[in-house]
Amino acid sequence: MRIKTGTMDSSALKVVDKDVFVFYPKCEPVSVEVMNNEIATVKFELRILNKLIQSLPKFDEGDHTIRFEDGSTIKVYKHLLALYSPYIKKCTEDSVLTCIERFPREAFIEMLYHIYPTLRPIYRNISNLAKAAVAFQADPLVYALSMHVVEFNIRPMSLEQKLRSAIDLDLCPAVEELVYRAAQDGIWGHLIKLGFEPEAFFGPEIYKKVVCPAVMAGRQNDYGEPFTPSPYKQPDFFSEESRKDKSNVGVLFRNTPFYVNRGILAVHGMTKLTLNSNGFLQALFTREMEEQCAKSKIIPGEILMQKPPDTCDEYRDQFIFAETFNLRNMLTVSVQRAEGSCNGFANELIKRDDFKMISSATRDLIMDRICSGWGLEPKNVNRLATREPTSFRERQVGLVRGGPREFEDEPNAATMADMLSDYYFGPVEEICVMTQHHLN
């Protein structure tokens, strides 16, 4: 994305800021602060480098059936659910059908949306999600919900308001963490002095079993020491234990076996995998793809990882490969490179007869990038197509330049010679320099 600004009298807008951003439902918004009162127009221009459209699952495929009280059924992958909830694992491991009674279907489905690999925000239906996560002991989701309440800062909330939300959602880890941090910061003692009655607020059981231990830990532990442990564990794909786990299946990649959860593989789709004679899953290549790779000396893994080409011929072959197998993101990235890192290859390619091997639609896109790029000089390698998105989502723009917003609103202490250094160190005459002399 790039941002242009201009005044009322501007005949053309000027590019003042540009960077790579990622947008998805869970991401923080990009905020832009206009720094000049003369700015009358702000224009945002976007180009898509990679696009992923992910629909919510319909739960019409799986190895286990869930039946609800109203008689409706869904199918799920039980090995995936078992990763999140030992309780669900116990209920599903020896059967193909599980009946869920006296529990709302909507809440259970909401929990599944967050167990399956979707981009659904945690706050979309937080009450239903919390209800199901707590009821079915899905500890990773309970932890994520608790941290969401603890770290919530989209709108001002007092400690008491956050504690009330945690209680209403039955999130004991959130109550523990909030009380623990309050005890470490001294806020807890201040509330007590103001007349806060914790036993009446929380109820006797939560106060004795949850609040009191958290207060004691906050006062005894070192400041900043974490209290609520994360339930997430780094998976081990190579151990003997992983190999013997019946919920895992072996995937062979470059002659190295990886033992991966069956549910994770199934929910992402296994149509491009095939079982070899040794019982391992391997990537499935069509004869056409194999011949295309062999002809151009293409390594499929490097192509799919969008490896930059080293020659003009390789650059051409990447276009042909992407068009042949409808790899849209790869095609978009290759076109983007025409105005930057592959500008030399692109200029050479358009002069050659084999340029016509590429479709006319793609040729038009390449010509557009060469003739009307975003003002990036060919000598400066354009990393837009391959770089990671920026984490600086708060921007400032003026009439001449723009970029990430400075941290806070405080002056910068760039160097000791900077006049603004007085803000931090005081006037020169106030600085007392201490020296120590050593006598021999």
Secondary structure as the mmCIF struct_conf table of DSSP 4:
data_model
#
loop_
_struct_conf.conf_type_id
_struct_conf.id
_struct_conf.beg_label_comp_id
_struct_conf.beg_label_asym_id
_struct_conf.beg_label_seq_id
_struct_conf.end_label_comp_id
_struct_conf.end_label_asym_id
_struct_conf.end_label_seq_id
STRN STRN1 ARG A 2 GLY A 6
TURN_TY1_P TURN_TY1_P1 MET A 8 ASP A 9
BEND BEND1 SER A 11 ALA A 12
STRN STRN2 LYS A 14 LYS A 18
TURN_TY1_P TURN_TY1_P2 PRO A 25 LYS A 26
BEND BEND2 CYS A 27 CYS A 27
HELX_LH_PP_P HELX_LH_PP_P1 GLU A 28 VAL A 30
STRN STRN3 SER A 31 VAL A 34
TURN_TY1_P TURN_TY1_P3 ASN A 37 GLU A 38
STRN STRN4 THR A 41 GLU A 45
BEND BEND3 LEU A 49 LEU A 49
HELX_LH_PP_P HELX_LH_PP_P2 SER A 55 PRO A 57
BEND BEND4 ASP A 63 ASP A 63
STRN STRN5 HIS A 64 PHE A 68
TURN_TY1_P TURN_TY1_P4 GLU A 69 ASP A 70
BEND BEND5 GLY A 71 GLY A 71
STRN STRN6 THR A 73 VAL A 76
HELX_RH_AL_P HELX_RH_AL_P1 LYS A 78 TYR A 84
HELX_RH_AL_P HELX_RH_AL_P2 PRO A 86 THR A 92
TURN_TY1_P TURN_TY1_P5 GLU A 93 ASP A 94
BEND BEND6 VAL A 96 VAL A 96
STRN STRN7 LEU A 97 ILE A 100
BEND BEND7 ARG A 102 PHE A 103
HELX_RH_AL_P HELX_RH_AL_P3 ARG A 105 ILE A 115
BEND BEND8 TYR A 116 PRO A 117
TURN_TY1_P TURN_TY1_P6 ILE A 122 ASN A 125
HELX_RH_AL_P HELX_RH_AL_P4 ILE A 126 ALA A 135
TURN_TY1_P TURN_TY1_P7 PHE A 136 GLN A 137
HELX_RH_AL_P HELX_RH_AL_P5 ASP A 139 GLU A 151
BEND BEND9 ILE A 154 ARG A 155
HELX_RH_AL_P HELX_RH_AL_P6 LEU A 159 ASP A 168
TURN_TY1_P TURN_TY1_P8 LEU A 169 ASP A 170
HELX_RH_AL_P HELX_RH_AL_P7 CYS A 172 ASP A 185
TURN_TY1_P TURN_TY1_P9 GLY A 186 GLY A 186
HELX_RH_AL_P HELX_RH_AL_P8 ILE A 187 LYS A 193
TURN_TY1_P TURN_TY1_P10 LEU A 194 GLY A 195
HELX_RH_AL_P HELX_RH_AL_P9 PRO A 198 PHE A 202
HELX_RH_AL_P HELX_RH_AL_P10 PRO A 204 ILE A 206
HELX_RH_PI_P HELX_RH_PI_P1 TYR A 207 VAL A 211
HELX_RH_AL_P HELX_RH_AL_P11 CYS A 212 GLN A 220
BEND BEND10 ASN A 221 ASN A 221
HELX_LH_PP_P HELX_LH_PP_P3 ASP A 222 ASP A 222
TURN_TY1_P TURN_TY1_P11 TYR A 223 GLY A 224
BEND BEND11 THR A 228 THR A 228
BEND BEND12 PHE A 237 SER A 239
HELX_RH_AL_P HELX_RH_AL_P12 GLU A 240 LYS A 244
TURN_TY1_P TURN_TY1_P12 LYS A 246 SER A 247
STRN STRN8 ASN A 248 PHE A 253
TURN_TY1_P TURN_TY1_P13 ARG A 254 ASN A 255
STRN STRN9 THR A 256 ASN A 261
HELX_RH_AL_P HELX_RH_AL_P13 ARG A 262 HIS A 268
TURN_TY1_P TURN_TY1_P14 THR A 271 LYS A 272
STRN STRN10 LEU A 273 LEU A 275
TURN_TY1_P TURN_TY1_P15 SER A 277 ASN A 278
BEND BEND13 GLY A 279 GLY A 279
STRN STRN11 LEU A 281 ALA A 283
HELX_RH_AL_P HELX_RH_AL_P14 ARG A 287 SER A 296
TURN_TY1_P TURN_TY1_P16 LYS A 297 LYS A 297
HELX_RH_AL_P HELX_RH_AL_P15 PRO A 300 LEU A 304
TURN_TY1_P TURN_TY1_P17 MET A 305 GLN A 306
HELX_LH_PP_P HELX_LH_PP_P4 LYS A 307 PRO A 309
BEND BEND14 ASP A 310 THR A 311
HELX_RH_AL_P HELX_RH_AL_P16 CYS A 312 THR A 324
TURN_TY1_P TURN_TY1_P18 PHE A 325 ASN A 326
HELX_RH_AL_P HELX_RH_AL_P17 ARG A 328 ARG A 337
TURN_TY1_P TURN_TY1_P19 ALA A 338 CYS A 342
HELX_RH_AL_P HELX_RH_AL_P18 ASN A 343 LEU A 349
TURN_TY1_P TURN_TY1_P20 ILE A 350 LYS A 351
BEND BEND15 ARG A 352 ARG A 352
HELX_RH_3T_P HELX_RH_3T_P1 ASP A 353 MET A 357
BEND BEND16 ILE A 358 ILE A 358
HELX_RH_AL_P HELX_RH_AL_P19 SER A 360 CYS A 371
BEND BEND17 SER A 372 SER A 372
BEND BEND18 TRP A 374 GLY A 375
TURN_TY1_P TURN_TY1_P21 PRO A 378 LYS A 379
BEND BEND19 ASN A 380 ASN A 380
TURN_TY1_P TURN_TY1_P22 LEU A 384 THR A 386
BEND BEND20 ARG A 387 ARG A 387
HELX_LH_PP_P HELX_LH_PP_P5 GLU A 388 THR A 390
BEND BEND21 SER A 391 SER A 391
STRN STRN12 GLU A 394 VAL A 397
BEND BEND22 LEU A 399 VAL A 400
STRN STRN13 GLY A 402 PRO A 404
HELX_LH_PP_P HELX_LH_PP_P6 ARG A 405 GLU A 406
BEND BEND23 PHE A 407 PHE A 407
TURN_TY1_P TURN_TY1_P23 GLU A 408 ASP A 409
HELX_LH_PP_P HELX_LH_PP_P7 GLU A 410 ASN A 412
TURN_TY1_P TURN_TY1_P24 MET A 416 ALA A 417
BEND BEND24 ASP A 418 ASP A 418
HELX_RH_3T_P HELX_RH_3T_P2 MET A 419 SER A 421
HELX_RH_AL_P HELX_RH_AL_P20 ASP A 422 PHE A 425
HELX_RH_3T_P HELX_RH_3T_P3 VAL A 428 GLU A 430
HELX_LH_PP_P HELX_LH_PP_P8 ILE A 431 MET A 434
#
